[in-house]
Amino acid sequence: MSQEFIMDIGKQALYVFLELSAPVLIITLVVGLLISIIQATTQIQEQTMTFIPKILAVIFTLILLGPWMLNIVAGYTSDLFNSLPQFIR
């Protein structure tokens, strides 16, 4: 196993992590921004008003993008298991 091979596996793992987390983080960021704009204009500073919509947005995003995320993880895992003979050498 060479250092390039190990670095390639790490790079792929990092890319998969970023690819899976980006949609959820972007949706949460947008919802949080919208809620804070609403709070600033109405001057309502209720703490639950920020958390509940974010939680619902994350749940909805995970339900909507769950099959896609599962395919990404399954593909990465399959590639990792297919490269096991290269680990042994």
DSSP file (Angstrom, degrees, kcal/mol; ACC not computed):
  #  RESIDUE AA STRUCTURE BP1 BP2  ACC     N-H-->O    O-->H-N    N-H-->O    O-->H-N    TCO  KAPPA ALPHA  PHI   PSI    X-CA   Y-CA   Z-CA
    1    1 A M              0   0    0      0, 0.0     2,-0.2     0, 0.0    86,-0.1   0.000 360.0 360.0 360.0 124.5    0.0    0.0    0.0
    2    2 A S     >  -     0   0    0      1,-0.1     4,-1.9     0, 0.0     5,-0.2  -0.497 360.0-113.3 -94.6 166.5    1.5    3.3   -1.1
    3    3 A Q  H  > S+     0   0    0      1,-0.2     4,-2.6     2,-0.2     5,-0.2   0.852 116.8  57.2 -66.2 -33.5    1.0    6.7    0.5
    4    4 A E  H  > S+     0   0    0      2,-0.2     4,-2.1     1,-0.2    -1,-0.2   0.893 105.7  50.3 -64.2 -38.9   -0.8    7.8   -2.7
    5    5 A F  H  > S+     0   0    0      2,-0.2     4,-2.0     1,-0.2    -1,-0.2   0.919 112.4  46.3 -65.0 -44.0   -3.4    5.0   -2.4
    6    6 A I  H  X S+     0   0    0     -4,-1.9     4,-2.3     1,-0.2    -2,-0.2   0.908 112.7  49.9 -65.3 -42.4   -4.1    5.9    1.3
    7    7 A M  H  X S+     0   0    0     -4,-2.6     4,-2.5     1,-0.2    -1,-0.2   0.864 108.6  53.7 -64.4 -35.5   -4.4    9.6    0.5
    8    8 A D  H  X S+     0   0    0     -4,-2.1     4,-2.3     2,-0.2    -1,-0.2   0.899 108.6  48.7 -66.1 -40.6   -6.8    8.8   -2.4
    9    9 A I  H  X S+     0   0    0     -4,-2.0     4,-2.4     2,-0.2    -2,-0.2   0.922 113.1  47.7 -64.4 -43.7   -9.0    6.8    0.0
   10   10 A G  H  X S+     0   0    0     -4,-2.3     4,-2.4     2,-0.2    -2,-0.2   0.894 111.3  50.8 -63.3 -39.8   -9.0    9.6    2.5
   11   11 A K  H  X S+     0   0    0     -4,-2.5     4,-2.3     2,-0.2    -2,-0.2   0.902 110.9  48.4 -65.3 -40.9   -9.7   12.1   -0.3
   12   12 A Q  H  X S+     0   0    0     -4,-2.3     4,-2.6     2,-0.2    -2,-0.2   0.904 111.2  50.5 -65.0 -41.1  -12.7   10.1   -1.5
   13   13 A A  H  X S+     0   0    0     -4,-2.4     4,-2.4     1,-0.2    -2,-0.2   0.911 111.5  47.8 -63.8 -42.0  -14.0    9.7    2.1
   14   14 A L  H  X S+     0   0    0     -4,-2.4     4,-2.5     2,-0.2    -1,-0.2   0.900 111.6  50.4 -65.2 -40.6  -13.8   13.5    2.6
   15   15 A Y  H  X S+     0   0    0     -4,-2.3     4,-2.6     2,-0.2    -2,-0.2   0.912 110.8  48.7 -63.6 -42.9  -15.5   14.1   -0.7
   16   16 A V  H  X S+     0   0    0     -4,-2.6     4,-2.1     2,-0.2     5,-0.2   0.917 111.3  51.0 -63.0 -42.4  -18.3   11.7    0.2
   17   17 A F  H  X S+     0   0    0     -4,-2.4     4,-2.2     1,-0.2     5,-0.2   0.934 113.5  43.8 -59.9 -47.0  -18.7   13.4    3.6
   18   18 A L  H  X S+     0   0    0     -4,-2.5     4,-2.0     1,-0.2    -1,-0.2   0.889 112.3  53.1 -66.1 -38.6  -18.9   16.9    2.1
   19   19 A E  H  < S+     0   0    0     -4,-2.6    -1,-0.2     1,-0.2    -2,-0.2   0.854 114.4  42.0 -65.3 -35.0  -21.3   15.7   -0.6
   20   20 A L  H  X S+     0   0    0     -4,-2.1     4,-0.5    -5,-0.2    -2,-0.2   0.838 118.7  42.6 -81.8 -33.7  -23.6   14.2    1.9
   21   21 A S  H  X S+     0   0    0     -4,-2.2     4,-2.5    -5,-0.2     5,-0.2   0.760  97.4  75.0 -86.2 -23.9  -23.5   17.0    4.5
   22   22 A A  H  X S+     0   0    0     -4,-2.0     4,-2.7    -5,-0.2     5,-0.3   0.910  93.8  48.8 -59.7 -47.9  -23.7   20.0    2.1
   23   23 A P  H  > S+     0   0    0      0, 0.0     4,-2.3     0, 0.0    -1,-0.2   0.921 114.4  45.9 -60.9 -41.1  -27.4   19.7    1.2
   24   24 A V  H  X S+     0   0    0     -4,-0.5     4,-2.3     1,-0.2    -2,-0.2   0.922 115.1  46.7 -66.4 -43.3  -28.5   19.4    4.8
   25   25 A L  H  X S+     0   0    0     -4,-2.5     4,-2.3     2,-0.2    -1,-0.2   0.888 112.5  49.6 -67.2 -38.5  -26.3   22.3    6.0
   26   26 A I  H  X S+     0   0    0     -4,-2.7     4,-2.5    -5,-0.2    -2,-0.2   0.925 111.9  47.7 -66.7 -44.2  -27.3   24.6    3.1
   27   27 A I  H  X S+     0   0    0     -4,-2.3     4,-2.6    -5,-0.3     5,-0.2   0.918 113.2  48.8 -62.4 -43.2  -31.1   24.0    3.8
   28   28 A T  H  X S+     0   0    0     -4,-2.3     4,-2.5     1,-0.2    -1,-0.2   0.892 111.0  50.7 -63.6 -39.6  -30.5   24.6    7.5
   29   29 A L  H  X S+     0   0    0     -4,-2.3     4,-2.3     2,-0.2    -2,-0.2   0.918 111.8  46.8 -63.3 -44.2  -28.6   27.8    6.8
   30   30 A V  H  X S+     0   0    0     -4,-2.5     4,-2.5     2,-0.2    -2,-0.2   0.926 114.0  47.0 -65.6 -45.0  -31.3   29.1    4.5
   31   31 A V  H  X S+     0   0    0     -4,-2.6     4,-2.6     1,-0.2     5,-0.2   0.920 112.8  49.7 -64.1 -42.8  -34.1   28.3    7.0
   32   32 A G  H  X S+     0   0    0     -4,-2.5     4,-2.4    -5,-0.2    -1,-0.2   0.893 111.0  49.8 -62.2 -40.1  -32.1   29.8    9.8
   33   33 A L  H  X S+     0   0    0     -4,-2.3     4,-2.1     2,-0.2    -2,-0.2   0.922 111.6  47.9 -64.6 -44.6  -31.5   33.0    7.8
   34   34 A L  H  X S+     0   0    0     -4,-2.5     4,-2.3     1,-0.2    -2,-0.2   0.918 112.6  48.8 -62.4 -43.1  -35.2   33.3    6.9
   35   35 A I  H  X S+     0   0    0     -4,-2.6     4,-2.7     1,-0.2    -1,-0.2   0.904 111.0  49.9 -65.2 -40.5  -36.3   32.8   10.5
   36   36 A S  H  X S+     0   0    0     -4,-2.4     4,-2.1     2,-0.2    -1,-0.2   0.859 109.8  51.2 -68.7 -32.5  -33.8   35.4   11.8
   37   37 A I  H  X S+     0   0    0     -4,-2.1     4,-2.1     2,-0.2    -2,-0.2   0.917 111.6  47.8 -65.9 -42.5  -35.0   37.9    9.2
   38   38 A I  H  X S+     0   0    0     -4,-2.3     4,-2.3     1,-0.2     6,-0.3   0.917 112.5  49.1 -63.2 -42.5  -38.6   37.3   10.3
   39   39 A Q  H  X>S+     0   0    0     -4,-2.7     4,-1.5     1,-0.2     5,-0.7   0.877 110.8  50.3 -65.3 -36.7  -37.5   37.6   13.9
   40   40 A A  H  <5S+     0   0    0     -4,-2.1    -1,-0.2     2,-0.2    -2,-0.2   0.877 113.4  44.7 -70.0 -36.4  -35.7   40.9   13.2
   41   41 A T  H  <5S+     0   0    0     -4,-2.1    -2,-0.2     1,-0.2    -1,-0.2   0.862 123.3  34.6 -77.3 -34.1  -38.6   42.4   11.4
   42   42 A T  H  <5S-     0   0    0     -4,-2.3    -2,-0.2    -5,-0.2    -1,-0.2   0.579  98.9-133.3 -95.0  -9.6  -41.3   41.4   13.9
   43   43 A Q  T  <5 +     0   0    0     -4,-1.5     2,-0.6     1,-0.2    -3,-0.2   0.801  54.5 146.1  58.4  33.0  -39.0   41.8   17.0
   44   44 A I      < -     0   0    0     -5,-0.7    -1,-0.2    -6,-0.3    -2,-0.1  -0.897  28.1-173.9 -96.8 121.1  -40.1   38.4   18.3
   45   45 A Q        +     0   0    0     -2,-0.6     2,-0.5    -3,-0.1    -1,-0.1  -0.345  23.1 151.2-113.1  51.1  -37.2   36.7   20.1
   46   46 A E        -     0   0    0      1,-0.1     3,-0.5    -2,-0.1     4,-0.4  -0.712  37.7-150.0 -84.2 127.6  -38.7   33.3   20.9
   47   47 A Q  S >> S+     0   0    0     -2,-0.5     3,-1.3     1,-0.2     4,-1.3   0.863  94.2  55.8 -68.0 -37.0  -36.0   30.6   21.1
   48   48 A T  H 3> S+     0   0    0      1,-0.3     4,-2.0     2,-0.2    -1,-0.2   0.749  94.0  70.4 -69.3 -20.4  -38.2   27.8   19.9
   49   49 A M  H 34 S+     0   0    0     -3,-0.5    -1,-0.3     1,-0.2    -2,-0.2   0.762 103.4  42.7 -67.2 -23.2  -39.0   29.7   16.8
   50   50 A T  H <> S+     0   0    0     -3,-1.3     4,-0.9    -4,-0.4    -1,-0.2   0.840 117.2  43.2 -88.8 -36.3  -35.5   29.2   15.6
   51   51 A F  H  X S+     0   0    0     -4,-1.3     4,-2.6     2,-0.2     5,-0.2   0.914 106.4  55.9 -80.4 -43.2  -35.0   25.5   16.5
   52   52 A I  H  X S+     0   0    0     -4,-2.0     4,-2.5     1,-0.2     5,-0.2   0.922 109.2  45.3 -61.5 -48.5  -38.3   23.9   15.4
   53   53 A P  H  > S+     0   0    0      0, 0.0     4,-2.3     0, 0.0    -1,-0.2   0.886 113.8  50.8 -63.7 -35.5  -38.2   25.1   11.7
   54   54 A K  H  X S+     0   0    0     -4,-0.9     4,-2.4     2,-0.2    -2,-0.2   0.925 111.1  47.6 -65.6 -43.4  -34.6   24.0   11.5
   55   55 A I  H  X S+     0   0    0     -4,-2.6     4,-2.5     1,-0.2    -1,-0.2   0.924 113.3  48.1 -63.0 -44.1  -35.3   20.6   12.9
   56   56 A L  H  X S+     0   0    0     -4,-2.5     4,-2.5    -5,-0.2    -1,-0.2   0.880 111.0  51.3 -64.5 -37.1  -38.3   20.2   10.6
   57   57 A A  H  X S+     0   0    0     -4,-2.3     4,-2.4    -5,-0.2    -2,-0.2   0.899 110.8  48.2 -66.4 -40.1  -36.2   21.3    7.6
   58   58 A V  H  X S+     0   0    0     -4,-2.4     4,-2.6     2,-0.2    -2,-0.2   0.924 112.9  47.8 -65.7 -44.0  -33.4   18.8    8.4
   59   59 A I  H  X S+     0   0    0     -4,-2.5     4,-2.3     2,-0.2    -2,-0.2   0.930 113.5  47.4 -62.1 -45.7  -36.0   16.0    8.8
   60   60 A F  H  X S+     0   0    0     -4,-2.5     4,-2.6     1,-0.2    -1,-0.2   0.902 112.6  49.6 -62.5 -41.4  -37.7   16.9    5.5
   61   61 A T  H  X S+     0   0    0     -4,-2.4     4,-3.1     2,-0.2    -2,-0.2   0.910 111.2  48.9 -64.8 -42.5  -34.3   17.1    3.7
   62   62 A L  H  X S+     0   0    0     -4,-2.6     4,-1.0     2,-0.2    -1,-0.2   0.878 113.1  47.3 -66.1 -36.9  -33.2   13.7    5.1
   63   63 A I  H  < S+     0   0    0     -4,-2.3    -2,-0.2    -5,-0.2    -1,-0.2   0.921 117.2  43.1 -67.5 -42.9  -36.5   12.1    4.0
   64   64 A L  H  < S+     0   0    0     -4,-2.6     4,-0.2     1,-0.2    -2,-0.2   0.910 126.4  30.0 -70.0 -43.4  -36.3   13.7    0.6
   65   65 A L  H  X S+     0   0    0     -4,-3.1     4,-2.6    -5,-0.2     5,-0.2   0.362  90.2 102.8-100.5   4.7  -32.6   13.0   -0.1
   66   66 A G  H  X S+     0   0    0     -4,-1.0     4,-2.6     1,-0.2     5,-0.2   0.907  80.9  48.2 -56.8 -48.0  -32.2    9.8    2.0
   67   67 A P  H  > S+     0   0    0      0, 0.0     4,-2.0     0, 0.0    -1,-0.2   0.901 112.8  49.1 -61.8 -38.7  -32.3    7.4   -1.0
   68   68 A W  H  > S+     0   0    0     -4,-0.2     4,-2.0     2,-0.2    -2,-0.2   0.921 112.1  48.4 -64.0 -43.6  -29.7    9.5   -2.9
   69   69 A M  H  X S+     0   0    0     -4,-2.6     4,-2.4     1,-0.2     5,-0.2   0.894 109.8  52.3 -63.9 -39.8  -27.5    9.6    0.2
   70   70 A L  H  X S+     0   0    0     -4,-2.6     4,-2.6     1,-0.2    -1,-0.2   0.885 108.1  51.3 -64.1 -38.6  -27.8    5.9    0.7
   71   71 A N  H  X S+     0   0    0     -4,-2.0     4,-2.3     2,-0.2    -1,-0.2   0.892 109.8  50.2 -64.8 -39.2  -26.7    5.3   -2.9
   72   72 A I  H  X S+     0   0    0     -4,-2.0     4,-2.3     2,-0.2    -2,-0.2   0.939 114.0  44.0 -63.6 -47.4  -23.7    7.5   -2.4
   73   73 A V  H  X S+     0   0    0     -4,-2.4     4,-2.6     1,-0.2    -2,-0.2   0.897 113.8  50.7 -66.2 -40.2  -22.6    5.7    0.7
   74   74 A A  H  X S+     0   0    0     -4,-2.6     4,-2.5    -5,-0.2    -1,-0.2   0.897 110.7  49.5 -65.4 -39.5  -23.3    2.3   -0.8
   75   75 A G  H  X S+     0   0    0     -4,-2.3     4,-2.4     2,-0.2    -2,-0.2   0.918 112.5  46.9 -64.5 -43.6  -21.2    3.2   -3.9
   76   76 A Y  H  X S+     0   0    0     -4,-2.3     4,-2.3     2,-0.2    -2,-0.2   0.921 113.7  48.2 -64.0 -43.7  -18.3    4.4   -1.7
   77   77 A T  H  X S+     0   0    0     -4,-2.6     4,-2.6     2,-0.2     5,-0.2   0.908 111.2  50.6 -64.2 -41.4  -18.5    1.3    0.4
   78   78 A S  H  X S+     0   0    0     -4,-2.5     4,-2.3     2,-0.2    -1,-0.2   0.914 111.1  48.3 -62.2 -43.2  -18.6   -1.0   -2.6
   79   79 A D  H  X S+     0   0    0     -4,-2.4     4,-1.1     2,-0.2    -1,-0.2   0.884 111.5  51.1 -63.0 -38.3  -15.6    0.8   -4.1
   80   80 A L  H  < S+     0   0    0     -4,-2.3     3,-0.3     1,-0.2    -2,-0.2   0.919 112.2  45.1 -66.2 -43.8  -13.8    0.4   -0.8
   81   81 A F  H >< S+     0   0    0     -4,-2.6     3,-1.3     1,-0.2    -2,-0.2   0.844 109.8  55.7 -69.4 -33.0  -14.5   -3.3   -0.6
   82   82 A N  H 3< S+     0   0    0     -4,-2.3    -1,-0.2     1,-0.3    -2,-0.2   0.752 105.1  53.6 -69.6 -22.3  -13.6   -3.8   -4.2
   83   83 A S  T >X S+     0   0    0     -4,-1.1     3,-0.9    -3,-0.3     4,-0.9   0.324  76.8 104.0 -93.5   8.4  -10.2   -2.3   -3.5
   84   84 A L  H X> S+     0   0    0     -3,-1.3     4,-1.5     1,-0.2     3,-0.9   0.872  72.4  60.7 -58.7 -38.9   -9.5   -4.7   -0.6
   85   85 A P  H 3> S+     0   0    0      0, 0.0     4,-1.3     0, 0.0    -1,-0.2   0.838 101.5  54.6 -58.8 -28.4   -7.0   -6.8   -2.7
   86   86 A Q  H <4 S+     0   0    0     -3,-0.9    -2,-0.2     1,-0.2    -3,-0.1   0.784 102.9  57.2 -73.8 -25.6   -4.9   -3.7   -3.1
   87   87 A F  H << S+     0   0    0     -4,-0.9    -1,-0.2    -3,-0.9    -3,-0.1   0.880 105.0  51.1 -67.6 -37.4   -4.8   -3.3    0.7
   88   88 A I  H  <        0   0    0     -4,-1.5    -2,-0.2     1,-0.3    -1,-0.2   0.856 360.0 360.0 -72.0 -35.5   -3.3   -6.8    1.1
   89   89 A R     <        0   0    0     -4,-1.3    -1,-0.3     0, 0.0    -2,-0.1   0.509 360.0 360.0 -62.9 360.0   -0.5   -6.2   -1.3
